[in-house]
């Protein structure tokens, strides 16, 4: 997915998104502003997706792991303590459609 680029920075990430059929956009996300990270396992026809929830923003960022820099993003989030390492291993082998979040969402 060459139109979606994730750049890892010392204090966060930069998204550079240039979809072929829509307007391009850029965004910088600081690690200190991240409230929750969720991982949704895709299947062999669909990319896994990382959802980043940021303080002060109503909706999450949905970031496809097939984007340029996607594998590095996953490692950076774990290293920054924004996703649990053991849960990340579970996510890597999860069935399609499984969503895992950190901090975990408590069920009611």
C-alpha positions as CSV (number, residue, x, y, z in Angstrom):
1,X,0.0,0.0,0.0
2,X,2.3,2.7,-1.3
3,X,-0.1,5.6,-0.8
4,X,-0.1,5.2,3.0
5,X,3.2,6.1,4.7
6,X,3.9,5.9,8.5
7,X,7.1,7.6,9.7
8,X,8.3,6.8,13.2
9,X,9.6,9.8,15.1
10,X,11.3,10.1,18.5
11,X,8.1,11.4,20.2
12,X,5.4,10.0,17.9
13,X,4.5,9.2,14.3
14,X,3.7,11.1,11.1
15,X,1.1,9.9,8.7
16,X,1.3,10.9,5.0
17,X,-1.8,9.6,3.2
18,X,-2.3,10.0,-0.5
19,X,-5.1,7.8,-1.6
20,X,-5.6,7.6,-5.4
21,X,-9.2,8.6,-5.4
22,X,-9.4,11.1,-2.5
23,X,-7.7,14.2,-1.1
24,X,-4.2,13.7,0.5
25,X,-3.7,14.5,4.1
26,X,-0.9,14.5,6.7
27,X,-1.1,14.2,10.5
28,X,1.3,14.0,13.4
29,X,0.4,11.9,16.4
30,X,2.4,12.4,19.6
31,X,2.9,9.3,21.8
32,X,2.0,11.4,24.9
33,X,-1.5,12.0,23.5
34,X,-2.3,8.4,22.8
35,X,-5.0,7.0,25.1
36,X,-5.6,3.6,23.6
37,X,-4.4,1.4,20.8
38,X,-6.4,-1.4,19.3
39,X,-5.4,-4.1,16.8
40,X,-7.8,-5.7,14.4
41,X,-6.7,-8.9,12.7
42,X,-7.5,-9.0,9.0
43,X,-7.6,-12.1,6.8
44,X,-5.4,-13.0,3.8
45,X,-7.3,-10.5,1.6
46,X,-7.4,-7.6,4.0
47,X,-4.7,-5.8,6.0
48,X,-4.6,-5.8,9.7
49,X,-5.6,-2.4,11.1
50,X,-4.2,-0.5,14.1
51,X,-6.6,2.0,15.7
52,X,-5.0,4.8,17.6
53,X,-7.2,6.8,19.9
54,X,-5.9,10.2,20.8
55,X,-6.9,12.6,23.6
56,X,-9.2,15.4,22.3
57,X,-10.1,13.6,19.0
58,X,-13.6,12.0,18.7
59,X,-12.6,9.2,16.3
60,X,-9.5,6.9,16.1
61,X,-7.0,6.9,13.4
62,X,-7.3,3.6,11.4
63,X,-3.9,2.7,10.1
64,X,-3.4,-0.3,7.8
65,X,-0.4,-2.4,8.7
66,X,0.3,-2.9,5.0
67,X,1.2,0.8,4.7
68,X,4.8,1.7,4.3
69,X,6.2,1.7,7.8
70,X,3.4,-0.4,9.2
71,X,5.6,-3.1,10.8
72,X,7.8,-0.5,12.3
73,X,4.8,1.3,13.8
74,X,3.7,-1.9,15.6
75,X,7.2,-2.2,17.2
76,X,7.3,1.5,18.1
77,X,3.9,1.3,19.9
78,X,5.0,-1.7,21.9
79,X,8.4,0.0,22.7
80,X,6.6,3.2,23.8
81,X,4.5,1.1,26.2
82,X,1.3,1.9,24.3
83,X,0.5,-1.7,23.6
84,X,1.4,-4.7,25.8
85,X,4.1,-6.9,24.4
86,X,2.4,-10.2,25.3
87,X,-0.9,-9.0,23.9
88,X,1.0,-8.0,20.7
89,X,2.2,-11.6,20.3
90,X,-1.4,-12.8,20.7
91,X,-2.6,-10.2,18.1
92,X,0.0,-11.6,15.6
93,X,-1.7,-15.0,15.6
94,X,-5.3,-13.8,16.1
95,X,-8.2,-15.0,13.9
96,X,-9.6,-12.5,11.4
97,X,-11.9,-10.0,12.9
98,X,-10.4,-10.3,16.4
99,X,-9.9,-6.9,18.1
100,X,-7.4,-6.5,21.0
101,X,-6.9,-3.2,22.8
102,X,-4.5,-1.7,25.3
103,X,-5.3,-0.7,27.8
104,X,-7.9,-3.4,27.6
105,X,-11.5,-2.4,27.5
106,X,-13.3,-3.8,30.5
107,X,-16.6,-5.6,29.7
108,X,-19.7,-4.7,31.6
